[in-house]
């Protein structure tokens, strides 16, 4: 299942205990998502986000993993967004997306799944 955050498609969910973005994979913006609620009425809450910036990121060893786990009320997951390489400078796109999401952080971190 994918999530849209500010109109951008993030793919996942990925388990932070096993998720790895390698340096030879396309750099991505990652969203740390708390999925709570019932299966028929899930609630998605944005806890954090960042940019892999072309480095290998092993989420199980991420320095913020403990904080993320403490903030999660349900299942902690990682979602990824890889900008389209045909749309220009991917580094600038990733940085701009992180800044835009941070500037428009949803109240309480809740992400609407309404269409």
C-alpha positions in Angstrom: 0.0 0.0 0.0 1.3 3.5 -0.8 0.5 6.8 0.9 0.2 10.2 -0.6 1.8 13.0 1.5 1.2 16.5 0.0 0.4 14.9 -3.3 3.6 12.8 -3.5 3.4 9.0 -3.6 5.4 7.2 -0.9 5.7 3.4 -1.3 5.8 1.0 1.5 5.3 -0.1 4.2 8.8 -1.3 5.0 9.7 -2.7 8.4 12.4 -0.5 10.0 14.1 -3.5 11.5 14.9 -4.8 8.0 14.6 -1.9 5.6 17.8 -0.7 3.9 18.3 1.8 1.2 21.7 1.1 -0.4 24.1 3.8 -1.7 23.7 2.3 -5.2 19.9 2.6 -5.1 18.2 5.9 -6.2 18.3 8.4 -3.3 14.9 8.8 -1.6 12.9 10.8 0.8 11.8 8.5 3.7 8.8 9.0 5.8 8.6 7.3 9.2 4.9 6.4 9.7 3.0 5.1 12.7 0.1 3.0 11.6 -2.5 2.6 14.3 -6.2 1.8 14.5 -8.2 -1.1 13.2 -7.5 -2.8 9.9 -10.7 -1.5 8.4 -10.1 2.1 9.7 -6.3 2.6 9.9 -4.8 5.9 11.1 -1.4 7.0 9.6 0.7 9.5 11.5 3.9 11.1 10.2 6.6 10.8 12.9 9.6 12.0 11.0 11.1 12.2 7.5 14.5 12.6 5.9 16.6 12.2 2.8 18.9 9.2 2.2 21.1 11.6 0.1 22.7 8.7 -1.8 24.1 7.1 1.3 23.4 3.6 2.6 20.7 3.9 5.3 20.1 0.9 7.5 17.0 1.9 9.4 17.6 -0.7 12.2 20.8 1.3 13.0 19.4 4.8 12.5 20.2 7.1 15.4 16.5 8.1 15.7 15.0 4.6 15.7 14.6 4.6 19.5 12.7 7.9 19.5 10.6 6.8 16.6 9.7 3.5 18.4 8.8 5.5 21.6 6.5 7.8 19.6 4.7 5.1 17.8 1.3 4.1 19.1 0.9 1.3 16.6 3.1 -0.3 14.0 6.2 1.7 13.0 6.8 1.7 9.2 9.0 3.3 6.6 7.7 4.7 3.3 9.9 5.9 0.5 9.5 8.5 -2.3 12.0 8.5 -5.2 11.7 11.6 -7.3 11.3 11.1 -11.1 14.8 11.5 -12.6 13.2 13.1 -15.7 12.0 16.1 -13.6 15.4 17.7 -13.2 17.8 17.9 -10.3 16.7 15.0 -8.0 18.8 16.3 -5.1 17.0 19.7 -5.2 13.7 17.9 -5.5 14.3 15.8 -2.4 15.5 18.7 -0.3 12.5 20.8 -1.4 10.1 18.0 -0.7 11.5 17.5 2.8 11.3 21.3 3.5 7.8 21.5 2.1 6.5 18.6 4.2 8.1 20.0 7.3 6.6 23.5 6.6 3.2 21.9 6.1 3.5 19.2 8.8 0.0 17.8 9.3 -1.6 18.6 12.7 -0.7 15.8 15.1 1.1 14.2 12.1 -2.1 12.6 10.9 -2.2 11.8 7.2 -5.5 11.8 5.5 -6.2 8.7 3.3 -9.4 10.3 1.9 -9.4 10.8 -1.8 
